[in-house]
Amino acid sequence: MSDQANVEAIKAHIAAFTKQDIEAVRKQCTEDVVWTPPSSKGVLPSKTFRGRDGVAEYCKLLIDALDWEAFEVPLILAADDDHVVVKGREIFTVRATSTRLDNTIIMLFKMRDGLIAEVVMCDRTDHEAQAAAVA
C-alpha cells in the first residue's frame, strides 16, 4: 500500500475508535494484530493484546474505565513504507476516581495490506497512574 493509503486507513481507524465502533476497529486490524498500550498502572491491565478479539477486549476495557471527552489526532508525524506515526491528544475522566486527565499520546502503527498489524502506544503513564490512584 502507498504511504497515503496507509494514512487514510489510520484516519478511518481513529474515526471508528472515536465513535467507539469496536467492530469497525476490529475489522481494520489483521487477524494476528499485536496491540501494545502503555502501562497504565491500574487503569487497564498492563499487557499486550493479540488478535482482533484482543483489540476488542482492549477497546471495551477503555470504554468501561474512562469517560471520553476528546480523542484527537491532529498530527500525522510520519508515514514511511508500512509504518505510520501519529501524535494525538486524549481527554478523559477515570470513572473509578473521577479524575480528569488531558494527555498527549504517540501511536506507532505497522501496516500490512492496508490493515493494522501492530500498534505501540506511548503516553504519560505517570499521569494515568496518578489519575487512577484510589486513596
C-alpha positions in Angstrom: 0.0 0.0 0.0 1.1 3.6 -0.6 2.0 5.8 2.3 -1.1 7.9 1.6 -3.3 4.8 1.6 -1.9 3.8 5.0 -2.5 7.3 6.4 -6.1 7.2 5.2 -6.5 3.8 6.8 -5.3 5.2 10.1 -7.6 8.2 9.8 -10.5 5.8 9.3 -9.3 3.7 12.3 -9.2 6.8 14.6 -12.6 7.9 13.5 -14.0 4.4 14.3 -12.3 4.4 17.7 -13.6 7.9 18.5 -17.2 6.7 17.7 -16.5 3.6 20.0 -17.3 1.4 17.0 -15.4 -1.7 18.2 -16.5 -3.9 15.3 -15.1 -1.4 12.8 -11.8 -1.2 14.8 -11.5 -5.0 14.8 -12.0 -5.2 11.0 -9.3 -2.6 10.4 -6.8 -4.9 12.0 -5.1 -8.1 10.7 -6.1 -11.4 12.3 -2.8 -11.6 14.1 -2.5 -7.9 15.2 -0.3 -7.1 18.2 -1.6 -4.2 20.3 0.7 -2.8 23.0 -0.8 0.0 25.0 1.2 2.0 27.6 1.4 0.5 31.1 -1.4 2.3 32.8 -0.7 1.0 36.3 -4.2 0.4 37.4 -6.4 1.9 34.7 -6.1 -1.1 32.5 -4.2 -4.4 32.6 -0.5 -4.0 31.7 -0.3 -6.5 28.9 -0.1 -6.9 25.1 -3.4 -7.6 23.4 -3.3 -10.1 20.5 -5.6 -10.7 17.6 -8.9 -9.0 16.7 -10.5 -10.3 19.8 -7.7 -8.8 21.9 -8.2 -5.4 20.3 -12.0 -5.7 21.0 -11.1 -6.5 24.7 -8.8 -3.5 25.0 -11.4 -1.2 23.5 -14.1 -2.5 25.8 -11.8 -2.0 28.8 -11.2 1.6 27.8 -14.9 2.3 27.2 -15.8 0.8 30.6 -13.0 2.5 32.6 -13.0 6.0 31.1 -15.4 8.8 30.2 -14.0 10.3 27.0 -14.3 14.0 26.4 -12.0 14.1 23.4 -9.7 11.9 21.3 -8.0 13.9 18.7 -5.1 13.1 16.3 -4.3 16.5 14.7 -0.9 15.5 13.5 0.4 12.5 11.5 4.1 12.8 12.1 5.4 10.3 9.5 4.3 7.7 7.0 7.1 5.6 5.5 6.8 2.2 3.9 4.4 0.3 6.2 4.7 2.5 9.2 2.6 5.5 10.4 3.4 7.6 13.4 0.8 9.9 14.9 0.6 12.3 17.8 -2.7 12.8 19.5 -4.5 14.2 22.5 -6.9 12.4 24.7 -9.0 14.0 27.4 -10.9 11.6 29.7 -12.1 11.1 33.3 -11.2 7.9 35.1 -14.5 6.6 36.4 -13.0 4.9 39.5 -11.5 8.2 40.8 -13.4 10.9 38.9 -10.0 12.4 37.9 -9.9 14.2 34.6 -6.8 13.8 32.5 -5.5 15.8 29.5 -2.9 13.6 27.9 -0.6 13.5 24.8 -0.2 10.2 23.1 2.1 8.9 20.4 1.0 5.9 18.4 3.2 3.8 16.2 1.3 1.7 13.6 2.7 -1.0 11.4 0.5 -1.8 8.4 0.1 -4.9 6.3 -2.0 -5.0 3.1 -4.0 -1.9 4.2 -4.7 -3.3 7.7 -3.2 -2.5 11.1 -0.8 -5.3 12.0 0.8 -3.8 15.1 0.2 -0.8 17.4 2.5 0.6 20.1 1.2 3.5 22.1 3.3 5.8 24.3 1.9 8.4 26.7 2.4 10.0 30.1 1.8 6.8 32.1 2.8 8.7 35.3 -0.3 11.0 34.8 -2.6 8.0 34.2 -1.3 6.2 37.3 -1.9 9.2 39.4 -5.3 9.7 37.9 -6.2 6.1 38.7 -4.9 6.0 42.2 -7.5 5.4 44.8 -6.6 6.9 48.2 
